[in-house]
Amino acid sequence: MKAIVLDQFGSIDNLQLKEVPVPVAGAGELLIKIENAAVNPYDLKVIEVYKEQSGVSLPVIPGSELSGVVVATGEGVTKFKEGDAVCGNPGRFGGGFAQYITTHQDWMAKKPASLSFETAAAIPVASLIAWKALFDEGKLTAGQKVLIHGASGNVGGMAVQEAKQAGAYVIATGSGKNEQRVKALGADVFIDYTKQDFSTAVKEVDVVLDTVGGKMQTDSFKVLKEGGYLISLIEAPSKELATQYKVHAKVVYGGPNANRLEQILLDAAGGKIKAPVDRVFALSDAVAALKAVKQAHPSGKILLRP
Ligand SMILES: NC(=O)c1ccc[n+]([C@@H]2O[C@H](COP(=O)([O-])OP(=O)(O)OC[C@H]3O[C@@H](n4cnc5c(N)ncnc54)[C@H](OP(=O)(O)O)[C@@H]3O)[C@@H](O)[C@H]2O)c1
């Protein structure tokens, strides 16, 4: 099969299109023919920033979010059969920038027939981490006020929709050109971070979702209510600031959750959740796709089509 292989950390230019063996489904695993793989900032970070510290061993095929069709099943598989359309996060780094992948049946969710493979590949990572951050960790409930940074991004856009549907009052940050798009997703207030300092415009927030880090994270302490939650997807917040402002603050990481994903996919199939796709690149153009993700101002998910 064709796959994009990384032999050396440091640069996305080290990626090469290669011919490699089709993997074999082990016990409990599915062999999936990939229809679309999503390209995420995490792929870039592992290749260029975390490198050896990521714990990923080389050579590796990046890509940890996909949709496709089950073409073979390993021993003991009970949840899926050949021909089933699925999507999800394979529960480890990598494997998605290829024509086929194996993954454990527990990490995949059934794709509703009315959702395209492109939309299905755009949903798992962003929707699951947004849900985990807002509700599992941030304890967000109806009537509370949430501030979502990077609301024009893939995770932020999912978070806006999930928070709004849960009955929260949603304040969103992003660049001005994205205001209408983010408001259409459900934001009550939009703050253009290129023009306005959110930390002087907002107060008494119950939950902050930080998808940006740095100063946006440290300034976020100032807008929280006592007892509020600052949940970062980027870096561990300062313990000293958390104590000073009397708030909960932590960094959280995502992973597969097939049961929750199936619910979110049904919401997407019913039109309650939108997962826009920015562009679809050929597998052989993976480096160009990663460059597009690196620009960090997408208007939806960047996908590959093997
Ligand atoms: N912890 C985890 O498990 C986990 C899971 C998923 C994602 N993440 C991380 O979360 C981050 C967002 O992921 P994503 O997929 O949503 O990325 P994305 O779709 O590329 O979105 C990036 C967002 O960041 C905003 N942005 C870019 N530069 C900015 C700046 N200088 N100041 C403020 N905002 C800025 C963009 O807003 P405008 O375009 O409107 O300027 C855009 O909304 C990434 O760093 C990713 O690695 C972590």
The ligand as a Tripos MOL2 file, in Angstrom:
@<TRIPOS>MOLECULE
LIG
   48    52     1     0     0
SMALL
NO_CHARGES

@<TRIPOS>ATOM
      1 N1         -4.6960   18.2620   24.3800 N.am      1 LIG1
      2 C1         -5.1980   17.5650   23.3520 C.2       1 LIG1
      3 O1         -5.4540   16.3600   23.4400 O.2       1 LIG1
      4 C2         -5.4880   18.2870   22.0670 C.ar      1 LIG1
      5 C3         -6.4240   17.7660   21.1680 C.ar      1 LIG1
      6 C4         -6.7070   18.4770   20.0000 C.ar      1 LIG1
      7 C5         -6.0360   19.6770   19.7380 C.ar      1 LIG1
      8 N2         -5.1040   20.1160   20.6390 N.ar      1 LIG1
      9 C6         -4.3850   21.3700   20.3760 C.3       1 LIG1
     10 O2         -5.3260   22.4320   20.3600 O.3       1 LIG1
     11 C7         -4.8770   23.4390   19.4530 C.3       1 LIG1
     12 C8         -6.0170   23.7860   18.4980 C.3       1 LIG1
     13 O3         -6.2720   22.6530   17.6830 O.3       1 LIG1
     14 P1         -7.2250   22.7940   16.4250 P.3       1 LIG1
     15 O4         -7.2640   21.4920   15.7480 O.co2     1 LIG1
     16 O5         -8.4880   23.4680   16.8040 O.co2     1 LIG1
     17 O6         -6.3580   23.8290   15.5500 O.3       1 LIG1
     18 P2         -6.8290   24.7380   14.3460 P.3       1 LIG1
     19 O7         -8.0680   24.1800   13.7590 O.co2     1 LIG1
     20 O8         -5.6320   24.9560   13.5130 O.co2     1 LIG1
     21 O9         -7.2510   26.1400   15.0220 O.3       1 LIG1
     22 C9         -6.2920   27.0370   15.4550 C.3       1 LIG1
     23 C10        -7.0140   28.1970   16.1140 C.3       1 LIG1
     24 O10        -6.0540   29.0020   16.7940 O.3       1 LIG1
     25 C11        -6.3460   30.3630   16.5470 C.3       1 LIG1
     26 N3         -5.0760   31.1000   16.5530 N.ar      1 LIG1
     27 C12        -4.0630   30.9560   15.6740 C.ar      1 LIG1
     28 N4         -3.0520   31.7950   16.0270 N.ar      1 LIG1
     29 C13        -3.4730   32.4590   17.1390 C.ar      1 LIG1
     30 C14        -2.9000   33.4540   17.9810 C.ar      1 LIG1
     31 N5         -1.6900   33.9460   17.7410 N.pl3     1 LIG1
     32 N6         -3.6050   33.8800   19.0390 N.ar      1 LIG1
     33 C15        -4.8420   33.3940   19.2980 C.ar      1 LIG1
     34 N7         -5.4490   32.4560   18.5460 N.ar      1 LIG1
     35 C16        -4.7660   31.9930   17.4840 C.ar      1 LIG1
     36 C17        -6.9910   30.4120   15.1780 C.3       1 LIG1
     37 O11        -7.8560   31.5290   15.1400 O.3       1 LIG1
     38 P3         -8.0420   32.5030   13.8560 P.3       1 LIG1
     39 O12        -7.8280   31.6690   12.6060 O.co2     1 LIG1
     40 O13        -9.4480   32.9960   13.9710 O.co2     1 LIG1
     41 O14        -7.0060   33.5620   14.0010 O.co2     1 LIG1
     42 C18        -7.7490   29.1030   15.1700 C.3       1 LIG1
     43 O15        -9.0190   29.2990   15.7390 O.3       1 LIG1
     44 C19        -3.6290   22.8770   18.7570 C.3       1 LIG1
     45 O16        -2.4810   23.4030   19.3850 O.3       1 LIG1
     46 C20        -3.7320   21.3900   19.0150 C.3       1 LIG1
     47 O17        -2.4610   20.7480   19.0230 O.3       1 LIG1
     48 C21        -4.8210   19.4650   21.7880 C.ar      1 LIG1
@<TRIPOS>BOND
     1     1     2 1
     2     2     3 2
     3     2     4 1
     4     4     5 ar
     5     4    48 ar
     6     5     6 ar
     7     6     7 ar
     8     7     8 ar
     9     8     9 1
    10     8    48 ar
    11     9    10 1
    12     9    46 1
    13    10    11 1
    14    11    12 1
    15    11    44 1
    16    12    13 1
    17    13    14 1
    18    14    15 2
    19    14    16 1
    20    14    17 1
    21    17    18 1
    22    18    19 2
    23    18    20 1
    24    18    21 1
    25    21    22 1
    26    22    23 1
    27    23    24 1
    28    23    42 1
    29    24    25 1
    30    25    26 1
    31    25    36 1
    32    26    27 ar
    33    26    35 ar
    34    27    28 ar
    35    28    29 ar
    36    29    30 ar
    37    29    35 ar
    38    30    31 1
    39    30    32 ar
    40    32    33 ar
    41    33    34 ar
    42    34    35 ar
    43    36    37 1
    44    36    42 1
    45    37    38 1
    46    38    39 2
    47    38    40 1
    48    38    41 1
    49    42    43 1
    50    44    45 1
    51    44    46 1
    52    46    47 1
@<TRIPOS>SUBSTRUCTURE
     1 LIG1         1 GROUP 0 **** ****
